[in-house]
């Protein structure tokens, strides 16, 4: 089976194929990222007969075209979108979408005497020697009249040189551009591999990219579903763009989708700002019980997962499932309640979650459990919180996570979420995990480690105060200002036999504390600064923090999983201190998890 075919197409034919939707360009409604200089350079290369690279397309079966027609075979452009958009702008005179989602014109001027191309400026527009907009020439009904008018405005021009160069300019319309068309039978992984090998920049093209391209081939509905995903992700990061989208994308504004995501214009939450690849993955789990983005492409292509044959009757059903899943995903109540659930588990800032996939699966699970009418709201949140924290502690959604996702979703459907979660806990969160594996995992210098961040989440969830703080909580310091403090100061350790970062920067030597406390401790060893705290308790005169009660001090050390022998810690028993603190941190995490 031939994996691809190579053809040549004239610029005018290529643009006609795009206009007639024989070639679908998924990116047309996204902001054009080339600047006008690159458009100018493309025109100059075509004028001089230089190669401008191959376009890469992928056959798509069952695509819906305007007017309700269905294309037996439509090509999806997967590489060359910026070049095609530039040609549409410069040759066809069509507008592009700018960063404000507004249609604007990019005008390329040409001097037929000097053979220069340039981005049109007011100065050039007033200079009769320049053709202000080459698209006016390309689309002129009478090139002869166009030439005659130019010569009238430039009586001193070399007429023969002008005619020669104008003919070369017109030749751009017939310039040949190579198209590599990949076969429809190829799976997404193979297409991606071919793309990477023939793309000079080696840019990886993900399964989610293919899914987004495939979605856009389903006529107006497909384009607007794709925009729903794009705009949702964009507004989650930049809420101010809502007005631009509403004003400038009339087609999308006329759909119910814009209203469905309008709440994001007032959104200030950044704990979970999904990219389109995340939305595709969540939609796959919610709508199709599939973990791979490539599986969505197969579903939207009408491919039966059992027979591997294409049945076009399956396509509209697949789009119904996709739209239904996306409607749930972008719903304000669903999204905000999910975030509240994650925050109630103590993960209150973006820096605390280093696995977007853990959030993705947890959100899909949250949405699927909402459909279970026999499950109370409390039970659903309990399961989602424990699942999320379990996945953070076990790295369940890292590595080759897609097959794990599909297995998990299948078994949740068969056994029920609560029963399956309990089975995982018995297998992966055994007594040995809490007593041995987790303390070992806490032997790290990485403050973004999921184990250290889960410890901090445990402190947030239990209302723990900062180290040696009387009233300021870890949660408050996360949201405002607090310091990661060396319990045994770095300078002291360096001067006393621990010059290595791997020793003094152990997370077991870190605690969140107020800046004032951090400054007061400075580089004093625990024996010194804890003696000051003891004097403070005895005299009531504040010197380091505000704790003046011995019971309160003991409680504060416990909240921070700090061994009660801190006042005796020196460089000599520093390693014993680290080992004991890891054990205490693991115990805090265990108690927190079991209380979720």
Helices and strands as residue ranges (DSSP letters): E 4-10, H 11-19, E 23-24, G 26-29, H 36-48, E 55-60, E 63-64, G 66-68, E 70-71, E 74-79, H 81-90, E 96-97, E 103-104, E 108-111, E 116-119, H 122-126, E 130-131, H 134-138, H 143-153, H 159-170, G 171-174, E 176-182, H 188-198, H 207-215, H 219-237, G 239-241, H 242-248, H 250-253, H 256-261, G 262-266, H 276-283, I 284-288, H 293-300, H 313-329, H 332-344, G 350-352, H 356-370, H 377-394, H 401-415, H 417-428, H 431-432, I 433-437, H 438-441, H 450-462, H 474-479, E 483-486, H 490-495, H 501-504, G 507-509, E 510-513, H 515-521, H 526-539, H 550-559, G 566-568, H 574-595
